Amino acid sequence: MTSTAQRTVQATTGEDMLIDALRGIKTKRELMLLQDRLTANPANLPLFTWVCNLLIERRISRGLAARVLSQLHDLDPSAS
């Protein structure tokens, strides 16, 4: 497998894991923990951007995206 193909598979695997994690989140606390884990690696996109990209690519439902983005908006102190 080529290096480019490996990166594509790894990115897809990472996105699939993120989608599964987003589907399993029930509380804002869990969302905050996921966001903290993602921001621990500076190579990761912000969770908000990642969710928007997944929505644009139609990899997650509008309902899931709306729920997560709404919760992220509520967590953002600058949104008040």
Z-matrix of the N, CA and C atoms (Angstrom, degrees):
N
C 1 1.441
C 2 1.526 1 108.39
N 3 1.309 2 115.73 1 137.17
C 4 1.461 3 119.44 2 -179.02
C 5 1.519 4 110.80 3 -74.96
N 6 1.291 5 114.57 4 163.25
C 7 1.455 6 120.80 5 179.65
C 8 1.531 7 111.02 6 -61.00
N 9 1.325 8 117.41 7 -41.69
C 10 1.460 9 121.19 8 179.15
C 11 1.518 10 110.60 9 -63.58
N 12 1.321 11 116.62 10 -43.22
C 13 1.464 12 120.37 11 178.92
C 14 1.523 13 110.56 12 -64.17
N 15 1.319 14 117.63 13 -38.24
C 16 1.460 15 120.68 14 178.75
C 17 1.521 16 110.51 15 -64.31
N 18 1.324 17 117.07 16 -42.13
C 19 1.460 18 120.11 17 178.74
C 20 1.519 19 110.80 18 -63.46
N 21 1.337 20 117.41 19 -39.39
C 22 1.461 21 121.25 20 178.97
C 23 1.522 22 109.95 21 -64.16
N 24 1.324 23 117.49 22 -44.75
C 25 1.461 24 121.37 23 178.48
C 26 1.521 25 109.86 24 -63.44
N 27 1.322 26 117.71 25 -43.93
C 28 1.457 27 120.68 26 179.72
C 29 1.522 28 110.98 27 -63.86
N 30 1.329 29 117.50 28 -41.45
C 31 1.462 30 120.69 29 179.29
C 32 1.519 31 110.00 30 -63.92
N 33 1.339 32 116.36 31 -43.76
C 34 1.459 33 120.01 32 179.17
C 35 1.518 34 110.38 33 -63.63
N 36 1.321 35 116.94 34 -42.98
C 37 1.463 36 120.70 35 178.48
C 38 1.518 37 109.94 36 -61.30
N 39 1.319 38 117.37 37 -43.85
C 40 1.460 39 121.33 38 178.12
C 41 1.518 40 111.44 39 -62.60
N 42 1.314 41 117.41 40 -42.09
C 43 1.461 42 121.06 41 178.23
C 44 1.520 43 110.56 42 -65.88
N 45 1.323 44 117.20 43 -40.71
C 46 1.461 45 120.50 44 178.57
C 47 1.531 46 110.58 45 -61.96
N 48 1.331 47 116.22 46 -41.11
C 49 1.460 48 119.87 47 178.12
C 50 1.530 49 110.48 48 -65.62
N 51 1.334 50 117.12 49 -39.51
C 52 1.458 51 120.96 50 178.12
C 53 1.530 52 110.34 51 -64.38
N 54 1.316 53 116.74 52 -43.57
C 55 1.468 54 120.79 53 179.37
C 56 1.524 55 109.99 54 -60.94
N 57 1.319 56 117.02 55 -44.79
C 58 1.468 57 120.47 56 177.53
C 59 1.526 58 110.89 57 -60.75
N 60 1.329 59 116.39 58 -41.63
C 61 1.464 60 120.26 59 179.17
C 62 1.531 61 110.44 60 -64.71
N 63 1.328 62 117.63 61 -42.61
C 64 1.461 63 121.06 62 179.36
C 65 1.524 64 111.02 63 -62.61
N 66 1.316 65 116.36 64 -40.70
C 67 1.474 66 120.01 65 179.23
C 68 1.516 67 111.62 66 -65.01
N 69 1.325 68 117.29 67 -30.10
C 70 1.452 69 120.99 68 -177.21
C 71 1.518 70 114.88 69 -85.85
N 72 1.313 71 117.53 70 -9.92
C 73 1.466 72 120.96 71 -177.13
C 74 1.523 73 110.48 72 -72.66
N 75 1.326 74 115.02 73 128.10
C 76 1.467 75 120.73 74 -179.48
C 77 1.524 76 112.51 75 -114.33
N 78 1.334 77 117.42 76 -22.73
C 79 1.467 78 119.94 77 -176.37
C 80 1.533 79 110.27 78 -128.79
N 81 1.323 80 114.43 79 161.99
C 82 1.468 81 119.22 80 176.43
C 83 1.522 82 110.97 81 -64.55
N 84 1.325 83 115.89 82 -32.51
C 85 1.478 84 120.31 83 178.60
C 86 1.525 85 110.48 84 -61.25
N 87 1.337 86 116.70 85 -43.36
C 88 1.464 87 120.71 86 178.19
C 89 1.526 88 110.49 87 -63.67
N 90 1.334 89 116.43 88 -38.76
C 91 1.463 90 120.11 89 178.00
C 92 1.525 91 110.71 90 -64.97
N 93 1.323 92 116.63 91 -40.61
C 94 1.469 93 120.65 92 177.84
C 95 1.523 94 110.88 93 -62.68
N 96 1.325 95 117.13 94 -40.74
C 97 1.464 96 120.53 95 178.61
C 98 1.525 97 111.24 96 -63.90
N 99 1.333 98 116.48 97 -41.93
C 100 1.464 99 120.09 98 177.66
C 101 1.526 100 110.22 99 -63.43
N 102 1.309 101 116.54 100 -44.73
C 103 1.461 102 120.58 101 179.58
C 104 1.530 103 110.54 102 -61.22
N 105 1.321 104 116.80 103 -41.82
C 106 1.468 105 120.53 104 178.79
C 107 1.522 106 111.55 105 -63.43
N 108 1.353 107 116.38 106 -40.79
C 109 1.467 108 119.79 107 178.67
C 110 1.529 109 111.02 108 -63.68
N 111 1.326 110 116.11 109 -39.66
C 112 1.465 111 119.15 110 -179.71
C 113 1.521 112 111.85 111 -69.53
N 114 1.324 113 117.35 112 -39.84
C 115 1.466 114 119.98 113 -177.88
C 116 1.524 115 112.27 114 -75.01
N 117 1.333 116 116.95 115 -12.92
C 118 1.465 117 120.02 116 176.87
C 119 1.529 118 111.04 117 -64.25
N 120 1.328 119 116.36 118 -26.95
C 121 1.466 120 121.24 119 177.27
C 122 1.528 121 108.34 120 -104.10
N 123 1.324 122 118.59 121 111.11
C 124 1.469 123 120.55 122 -176.83
C 125 1.534 124 113.70 123 -63.77
N 126 1.314 125 117.60 124 -13.94
C 127 1.470 126 120.29 125 178.44
C 128 1.532 127 111.73 126 -76.26
N 129 1.338 128 117.06 127 -18.15
C 130 1.462 129 120.89 128 179.87
C 131 1.517 130 111.39 129 -78.13
N 132 1.314 131 114.71 130 146.29
C 133 1.459 132 120.52 131 172.05
C 134 1.524 133 108.84 132 -71.27
N 135 1.339 134 117.78 133 157.65
C 136 1.468 135 118.76 134 171.96
C 137 1.535 136 109.18 135 -60.73
N 138 1.315 137 117.02 136 148.19
C 139 1.460 138 121.74 137 -177.25
C 140 1.524 139 111.06 138 -57.17
N 141 1.327 140 117.67 139 -41.48
C 142 1.468 141 121.52 140 178.87
C 143 1.525 142 110.46 141 -55.84
N 144 1.318 143 117.12 142 -48.38
C 145 1.467 144 122.14 143 -179.66
C 146 1.515 145 110.80 144 -64.32
N 147 1.325 146 116.30 145 -41.79
C 148 1.454 147 121.16 146 -179.28
C 149 1.530 148 110.30 147 -61.59
N 150 1.333 149 116.64 148 -44.91
C 151 1.475 150 120.76 149 179.51
C 152 1.523 151 110.07 150 -64.15
N 153 1.327 152 117.35 151 -42.46
C 154 1.474 153 120.31 152 177.95
C 155 1.525 154 111.11 153 -60.28
N 156 1.320 155 116.99 154 -44.17
C 157 1.469 156 120.64 155 179.10
C 158 1.524 157 111.44 156 -63.50
N 159 1.335 158 117.23 157 -41.86
C 160 1.464 159 120.30 158 178.10
C 161 1.525 160 110.81 159 -63.36
N 162 1.307 161 116.86 160 -37.04
C 163 1.466 162 120.96 161 177.77
C 164 1.521 163 110.94 162 -67.04
N 165 1.322 164 116.88 163 -44.91
C 166 1.470 165 121.43 164 178.89
C 167 1.519 166 110.63 165 -60.28
N 168 1.341 167 115.79 166 -40.49
C 169 1.469 168 120.70 167 -179.55
C 170 1.527 169 112.37 168 -80.13
N 171 1.333 170 116.38 169 0.55
C 172 1.470 171 123.12 170 -179.46
C 173 1.521 172 112.76 171 59.42
N 174 1.329 173 115.50 172 37.15
C 175 1.470 174 120.55 173 178.39
C 176 1.514 175 111.01 174 -93.37
N 177 1.353 176 117.06 175 -16.60
C 178 1.462 177 121.45 176 174.20
C 179 1.520 178 108.60 177 -130.41
N 180 1.325 179 115.56 178 158.98
C 181 1.459 180 120.15 179 -178.71
C 182 1.523 181 110.88 180 -74.61
N 183 1.313 182 115.25 181 159.06
C 184 1.468 183 120.36 182 176.52
C 185 1.522 184 110.27 183 -63.11
N 186 1.335 185 116.23 184 -36.73
C 187 1.465 186 120.15 185 -179.83
C 188 1.516 187 112.36 186 -64.02
N 189 1.336 188 116.18 187 -45.76
C 190 1.467 189 120.09 188 178.55
C 191 1.522 190 110.15 189 -63.90
N 192 1.319 191 116.64 190 -44.90
C 193 1.469 192 120.04 191 179.82
C 194 1.526 193 110.73 192 -61.84
N 195 1.329 194 117.26 193 -43.46
C 196 1.462 195 120.65 194 -179.37
C 197 1.526 196 110.87 195 -62.37
N 198 1.335 197 116.71 196 -42.63
C 199 1.459 198 120.42 197 -179.69
C 200 1.527 199 110.54 198 -63.35
N 201 1.332 200 116.64 199 -47.90
C 202 1.467 201 120.67 200 -177.15
C 203 1.532 202 110.74 201 -67.16
N 204 1.328 203 116.95 202 -45.78
C 205 1.466 204 119.58 203 -178.26
C 206 1.522 205 111.07 204 -65.14
N 207 1.324 206 117.22 205 -36.48
C 208 1.464 207 120.54 206 176.91
C 209 1.526 208 110.61 207 -63.85
N 210 1.336 209 116.66 208 -43.48
C 211 1.459 210 120.08 209 178.47
C 212 1.525 211 110.96 210 -65.59
N 213 1.331 212 117.05 211 -40.00
C 214 1.470 213 120.01 212 177.84
C 215 1.524 214 110.23 213 -63.44
N 216 1.310 215 117.05 214 -39.91
C 217 1.463 216 121.01 215 179.05
C 218 1.518 217 110.09 216 -62.65
N 219 1.344 218 116.59 217 -41.50
C 220 1.466 219 120.73 218 179.00
C 221 1.536 220 112.13 219 -65.89
N 222 1.348 221 117.17 220 -27.20
C 223 1.464 222 121.15 221 179.72
C 224 1.517 223 112.23 222 -77.91
N 225 1.344 224 116.81 223 -24.01
C 226 1.459 225 121.87 224 -173.70
C 227 1.522 226 110.21 225 -77.16
N 228 1.338 227 118.15 226 112.99
C 229 1.464 228 120.57 227 -179.01
C 230 1.527 229 113.12 228 -65.55
N 231 1.314 230 118.66 229 -24.86
C 232 1.471 231 120.95 230 -179.83
C 233 1.516 232 111.86 231 -78.33
N 234 1.347 233 117.79 232 -10.41
C 235 1.466 234 120.65 233 -178.87
C 236 1.527 235 111.57 234 -78.28
N 237 1.328 236 118.37 235 -13.18
C 238 1.467 237 121.53 236 -177.71
C 239 1.503 238 111.62 237 -78.55
